[in-house]
Amino acid sequence: MNILGFDIGGTKCASILGKVENDGSAKIVEKITFPTKVGPNPTIETLFENSELLLEKYGLKHSDLSGVGISCGGPLDSVRGVIMSPPNLPLWDDVRIVEVVRQHFGVPAYVQNDANACAMAEWKYGAGKGFKNVVFLTFGTGMGSGIILDGKLFSGTSDMAGEVGHIRLSEFGPVGYGKAGSFEGWCSGGGLAQLGQVRARECLQMGQKVGYCKSLDELSYVTAKSIAEAAHSGDAVAIGVFDTCAEYLGRALSIIIDILNPQVIVLGSIYVRSGDLLEKRMWEVIKKESIHYAYDVCKIVPAQLQENIGDMAALVLAVEAATK
């Protein structure tokens, strides 16, 4: 079964040609990536053009395709197939993406927000495989999630289920998802950078050395990556930043564990690279805050698909489109 995936992001997009094997697993055949263009029409046209190039290269026609999957940042309406003004995609206002794709290729299409799509990919092909109750957390630039309950994607009444980054964990704190002290503020790439800048300013003003920032002039260059590198090199300030992140990660995961009682929580980007800086304190908090009947049966693991997760997310939606 031949399938196409479209990964639409704020900075880059990809057209992905995939194939479904006899055992039901999807694999990437080839993809073409390009910087996201301004507005939906030029971007969609380029997605189509690149897809035609891939189909021609492998001797395929539209009639050889079984489905197209579209992974995109929300908000969107997956039932109507409409992308509704995502903050990272200016001018994408009520774009009927499924209808446009279906008309062009003549096959079923399915759109889902990127966090839900990534959750499905990890559930089908990654760290969540074999489980019925899975929570996936992006834990990257921002903090989004996708939820699999009883073997089905749970997207909520208006496709807004899983917006855990908006939960306020403290009255004050780093800003994420437009809210100071939010889960995304404390636990994301942007939030770690904010927290690291504050800690660095405190230490530098007191004459202390900071491994990831030599002077106040360098504060704007502090990133989650530079803090992690310093922490892995033993810098006490950087380790303290990650300890604070782990504290709030544990608090938020305790809420998720108590409410949803999942079998596994899959954590993306930052946890994949720096889980060793977070795991110990995170579990200390979970065991203090959560019900042991729930956390005893819950695994917390890094995502497995890593750099391929965006591509696989689009392809898993294509499989859904083809088999609905």
N, C-alpha and C positions, 0 to 999 in steps of 0.2 A: 504494500500500500504506500503510495507516494503522497506526501503532505508538504504544505508550505506553512512557515511561521513568520509572523511579523512582530518584531520587538520594537516598540515605539517608545523612545525615551526623550527626556528634555535636551540632552546633548548629542545623543547618537541613536541611530536606528539600524535595524538589520533585517534583511530578507534571508530566510533560512530554508533550504531545501532539506527535507528529511525523508526517512523511510521507516516503515513499521515492519519489524521482523515477524517471523512466524510465531514466536513466543509472546508477541504483543508488545515487545519493547521498542521504543523509538530511538533512532540514532540520527545524528547530524551528518548529512552528506557533504554539504558545503554552504557557506553563507557569504553574503556581501554586506559590509557595514559602511555607513556614510554619516556625516554630521547632519543632525536634524535641521531641516530647512524651516524658514519662517512661514507659518501657516500650514493648514492641512493639505491643500491641493498639491503644492510642490512636493511635499513629503510623500504623500500617497502615490503620486506619479512616479517618484523615484523608486519607491518600494515595488511598484508594478514593473518598472523597467528592469530593475535588477532581478526580479523573479523570472522575467522572460529570458534574460540572459542565462540564468541557471537552468531553466527548463530546456532551452535550446542546446546548452552544453551537454546535457545528459540524454538528449534525444526524446524529450517528453513533451506532451501537449497538455492543454487544459483538461482534456477528457481523461488523461492518465492520473489526475489528482483526485484524492478522496475527500480532502478538507483543508481549510485554512484556519489557523489559530492566530489571534491578535492579542498580544499582551501590552498593556498600556497603563500608565498612571491614572488613578481616579481623580475626581468622581466620574462614574459612568453607569450606564444602565445596561447590564448584561442581557436582560430579557428582551429589550427593544433593540439592542445592538448599537447603542449611541454613546459616544464620548462627550462628556459634558464639562467643558471648561476646566481642565486640569491646570493647577497653578504653574506647573513647569512646561506647559504647552500653550503659549499665548495664541489667541485667535481660533483655538479648537473649541468652538462653541456649538454644541448639539450636532456633532458630526455623525452622520448615520453610517458608520464605518462598515458594519456587517452587510448592509444593503449594497454599498459600493463595491465591496470585495466580491460578494456573491454574484453581482451582475457581471463583473469583469471576468471571473474565472468559471462561473457556472457550476460551482460546487458549494456545499454547506460551509458556513463560517461561524466562528464563535469568538466573542471578545470578553476578556475578563481583566480586572485590575491586576497589576504586576505582582503584588504581594500574594493574592489568591492563586495566581498562575504559578508562582514559584513554590507555594505550598503544595500545589497539586504535583508539580514536577518532583519535589523531594519525596512526596508520599508515594508516587508511582515508581520512581527510578532512583531515589537517593536514600537519605538517612531515615526517612519515614516509611520505607517499603516494608510491608507485612503487618503494619499497625492499622487499627480502625479509628483511633482518636489521636490526631496529630495537630500540634500548633507549630507553625513556622514563623519566626521573627526575622525580619530583614537585617536589623542591627548593622546598618551601613551608614550612608550619609544621613538617613533618617531612620525612624523606627516604625515599620508597618508590620502587619501580620496577616496570615491566612490560616483558616481553621477548618480541619477535617473532623467531622463528628459522625460516628457510626458509619464510617466508610463513605461519607459524602461531603462535598464542599458545603460549608455553611456560610452563606454570604449575607444573610439578614434580610430584612424587609425591603430595604432600598440600597442594597449592595454596600452598606457601610459597616457591616460586621468586621471586627478585627482591627479597628482603628485604635489600637492600644497606645500608640504614641501620644495620644491626646489626654490620657489619664494624668491627672495632677497628683504627684507624689509628695510635693512639699509646697509651702506657700511662696517661697523664694527659691531661686536656683537658675541654672542655665535655661535659656529659652529654646524651645523646640515646638514645632507644630503650633506656633503662635501663642504659646502659653509658658510662662516662667514656672520652673519646677515640674514640668511634665516628664513623663517617662522618656519621651524623645529628647528632652532637654538633658537629662542625666545620662542617657544611654544611646548615643549615636556618635557618628564622626564629628558632626558639628557641635554637639554638646560637650564631648571630650575636649575639643579645641577651646571652647569657652572656659571650661573648668580649668584647663591647663594654663590658660592666659591669666586667670585670676590668681591661681596659686603661684605662678611665676612672678607676677607683680608683687605679691605679698613678700615672697622670699628675697627678690632682688632689692626691694626697698629696705630690707633689714640686713643687706650685705651678704646674703647667703647665695651660694652657687646653685644654678639650675642647669641640669644636663641638656635640656632641650631648648634653652633660651639664654643667651649670654648677656643680653642687655634689654632694657625697656624698649629700645628701638626695634627689637626683633619680635615683639609680642604679636604683631599682626601675621607673622610667618609661622606661628605655632599651629600644628595640625595633629590630629589623632595619630597619624603615622609617626611623626617626630617624637611624640610623647611615648609611644609604644617602643620605639627603638631605644630611647633613653632608659625606659623601665627595664627592658631586656638586658641593658648594659649595667644595671644595678643602681641607677640614679634614684635616690630616696624620694625626691619630690614627684617624679614621674610615677613611681610605684604607688605613692599616696593618691595620685589622681585616679589610677585604675582601681585602687581599693574603694574609693568613694563611688565610682561607677558601679563596681561590683555590689556594693551595699544597696544601691537603688535598683540594680538589676534583680537582686534577690527579693526585694520587696515586691516589685512588679510581678515577677514570676510566681511568687507566693499567691498573689491574687488570682492569677490565671490558673494555677494548680487547684486552688480551693473551689473556684467557680466551674471549671471545665473538666477537672479530673482526667487530664490526658495521659496517654501511655508514654508519649515522647514529645519533648519540645526541641525543635531543631532551630539552632541559632546560626545566622549567616555571618557575613563578611568579617566584622571585628572579632567575633568569637572564634571564627575559623583561624584567624591569624594570631590572636592574643588570648585565647582561652586560658592559657596557663597563668595569666595575670589576674584572671577574674574568678576562676572556678572555686578556689578555697573559700573566699569570703562570701561568694554568692550562695554556696551551699550552707554555710553557717547561718546566714540570714533566713534561707528557706526553711531550715529545720527549726528555727526559732519561731517563724511567723506562720507557717503553713500547717495543715492537719496531717499528721504522719500517715494516716491511712491513704491519703492522696499522694504525698511525695514519695512514699515507699514504693509505689507502683509506676512512678514517672521517671523516665530517663531524660537527661538533658545532654544533647550531643551537637557537635558542629555539623553544618551542612556538608554534604558530600559532593554536590555537583559543581561547586566553586565557580570558576570562571565561565562554565558552560550553562549556569543556571538560567540566565535570561533566554538563551536559545532553546533550552529544553522546556522552559515555561511556555514559550510560544508553540512549540511542537505538541506538548501535551494537550493544549487547547484544540489544536488541529485534529488530534485523535478523538477528542470529545465531540467535535463538530461532525466528524465522519461516522461516529458510532451512535449518535443520538437517535 
